[in-house]
């Protein structure tokens, strides 16, 4: 059984002197940590939390990366985030193009505002682009799916009509099981 190594607080890392055959690998790891942190610092910000009110759209895009959608209101930028699309930030600008406010829109509160009869543009303005979509031809709908942070294995679903009388309008909304939670081994 290998010996248990002590946990070294970050404040003591510079003073720590490793000994034995693993000493070189520890020094290599300590050298890599600042390099990794520097590389990550150049990446886009995940959320707009640190953006100051009044920042220009160019400054927001520089910090957040390219938007995944653009809307007029006078201007709203969408930034879909997360490996499973569980966060979407809508950033609103005033008439002068300065950051006014932002919101993480994939929440149950926003989902409950989507109702049958609204247009697909209304849904996009409120929630952004869906994580996935799939058509159901016999019902003449396309189902838009939104993943979000929840302790349950579910996603929000919006049915958009494709028949002439419901074209581009919400026909139904609800929550369903998220297939990402299913395991082929269960």
Secondary structure, DSSP 8 states (H G I E B T S, - for coil): ---------GGGTTT----STTHHHHHHHHHHHHHHHHHHHTS--SSSTT--TT-BHHHHHHHH-S-SEEETTTEEEEEEESTT--EEEEEEE-TTSBEEEEEE--SHHHHTT--TT-BHHHHHHHH-S-SEEEEEGGGTEEEEEE----SSSEEEEEEEE-STTTBTBEEEEEEEE-GGG--TT-
